[in-house]
Amino acid sequence: MYSIAAPHAKGKSAEDNIFAANNRAIALAKEIGVENVTNATVGSILDEDGSLVVLDVVKQELKNLTPPEFCAYAPIKGYDEFLKDCIDQCFGKSRPEGYIDACATPGGTGVLHHVVHNYSEPGDEVLITDWHWGAYDSLIDDNNRKVRTFSFLTSDGHFNAASFKENVEDILKKQDNIVIILNGIANNPTGYCMSVAEWQSAVDVLKEATKDETKNAILIADVAYLDYSGEKEECREFFKVFGGLPKNILVVCAYTLSKGFTMYGQRMGAMIGISSDKDVIKEYVDINQYSSRATWSNCNSAAQHAMIRICQDPEKIKQLDAERAKYYKLIQERAAIFVEEAQKEGVKFVPYISGFFITIPVTNSQAVCDILEKDHVFMVPLKKGIRLAVCSVSKKKMHGLAHKLALAIKEA
Ligand code: PLP
């Protein structure tokens, strides 16, 4: 193919197998009717009738915005009130000790981009879990860094602190900075949630590995699915372990309005930094604001104001919490149907606790997905398994899915 791209960009393309499978499911549904197709690829909450859920309180406040609120340029860092609301919404009653500041980003994706860009060097390895969201690979690769994975879970289904330690130590033999992305809460694609003790063990590994202060660790806690990961305050308790850490460990929470506010396409989030050192946090804001100026400039004003409007009214926060709790429950019920049937059918799955996805580990995922598609069931093939979006499959369609999977796995 004739190409004029710069060498680092040659051959890259954003062909996403998730969107591709979704497109095939939509096309088939048009042909044979939505009721006859199970589309388990969509990473957004769909109602029992298959329509996209937009929280009522969010809908109301988006409609109430004034023209300046939705059209004016927002500050590059983000509106102060918005950033304060993000910090409050993220931590709840478990705000960690330390200096905390934030910059607006276009969703959690923007957070990942900036941290990789500003805290690692070209050629460095960035550490992620073996089970991870596919976009991590591109976010790391497009910045000319390298993906390094560790084994997320032990064979008995717990956080694999030993594998984490081994990889952290090995990377720090070669690099002064290590960036880690840890989607440890309602993990995409497995639904695993690290306990407070497991988060603590991860932080302890970093403390030990950076005892020599020439080494720095930057831990991104990717909390994209936080609001559907458990009871509101209980699921936030782990944030406390990020307080009082040595100054050469920076924690960045990748906070997003995509799921918690169902504002996926509004592209809004915040990078929330936590450090025991004032200078580290000042530098954090300075360098990341600079990168915002140099990439997307300022973020969406409308989404920031919608959040501000909700968070300034305790009644609206109550409504927000109640709506999230309702959908958390719905997703749990859908998952419970699958889990019960999968156990009966002998279909193995990675330990699911909460979140939008369940993963079925298989070695020939593409072949299994191809067979399922003939049965009008669409799922996402991953390297080591198949991803089932419990956020988007109705309870009715969830019944019998494990059976279809069992047959496809046998046939493949
Ligand atoms: N992290 C994980 C694990 C995700 O699955 C997603 C979205 O699917 C994101 C982060 C970021 O999404 P957004 O950029 O829409 O906030």
Boltz pocket constraint, residues with backbone or C-beta under 6 A from the ligand:
constraints:
  - pocket:
      binder: B
      contacts: [[A, 43], [A, 106], [A, 107], [A, 108], [A, 109], [A, 110], [A, 133], [A, 183], [A, 188], [A, 222], [A, 224], [A, 255], [A, 256], [A, 257], [A, 258], [A, 264], [A, 268], [A, 269]]
      max_distance: 6.0
